[in-house]
Amino acid sequence: MSVNAIEERVARVLKSLPAHVQLVAAAKTRTPEEVQAAIRAGVKIIGYNYVQEAERMHEVVKETLQWHMIGHLQRNKAKKAVQLFDVIETIDSVRLAQAVDRHCAEAGKSMPVLVEINSGREANKTGVFPEAVFELVTQISGLANLKVQGLMTMGSFSMDPENSRPHFRATKKAFDELAAAAIPNVEMRYLSMGMSSSYQVAIEEGANIVRLGTHLFGERQY
Ligand SMILES: *Cc1c(COP(=O)(O)O)cnc(C)c1O
């Protein structure tokens, strides 16, 4: 897509989102020109799946932005991730949380994190099952340099967004239960659900962060 078309799409999406919903531009595979067009049109948060790709883009995109890690984070990349990102949306194990916490301590940084739920219970997906999230959040709530601020989920990869609805609903349920549990040092503020095909359903089910790639930038060419 042309940069003009990207600007138009982003502006249209931003206008259509309810005021309480934040847009993360999922920028994997996009060029600096494409990303900058999205920023010109009002994108404030950029999401990356890979540490290396975010690092390359950091060198060319100098605008003030929030950077979210939205892909699976390997523990050996935790140090770089702590340097590059403002929020890590994909914490899914105690060991990963501990690694991020340790690197935050070294860097003198405090990291807002979301816990990723494998709401579709698909074996090839990352994230914890909804019934395990309470234990994981409790375990990582004591880490001094992490601030648990909510949950993230992918939903279903099916083309029909209605197939994601039960997964989004299960994630919202876990979110509400965690909020009600009032675990010290845990704040249930953000619920990141929904991609291009499913974000409207995700918002209906309570998302206040949506992560859009294709809808803003067009189809990805791999
Ligand atoms: C790529 C990606 C998205 C956006 O996907 P689209 O279908 O292109 O909108 C959202 N979340 C994650 C974790 C992604 O990797």
The ligand as a Gaussian input file, in Angstrom:
#p B3LYP/6-31G(d) Opt

LIG

0 1
 C        0.872000      -9.790000      13.558000
 C        0.223000      -9.715000      14.883000
 C       -0.953000      -8.969000      15.086000
 C       -1.666000      -8.257000      13.957000
 O       -2.107000      -9.171000      13.011000
 P       -2.998000      -8.691000      11.761000
 O       -3.848000      -9.837000      11.447000
 O       -2.032000      -8.352000      10.680000
 O       -3.758000      -7.502000      12.230000
 C       -1.469000      -8.894000      16.369000
 N       -0.898000      -9.520000      17.406000
 C        0.217000     -10.249000      17.261000
 C        0.800000     -10.916000      18.440000
 C        0.801000     -10.369000      15.998000
 O        1.899000     -11.109000      15.862000

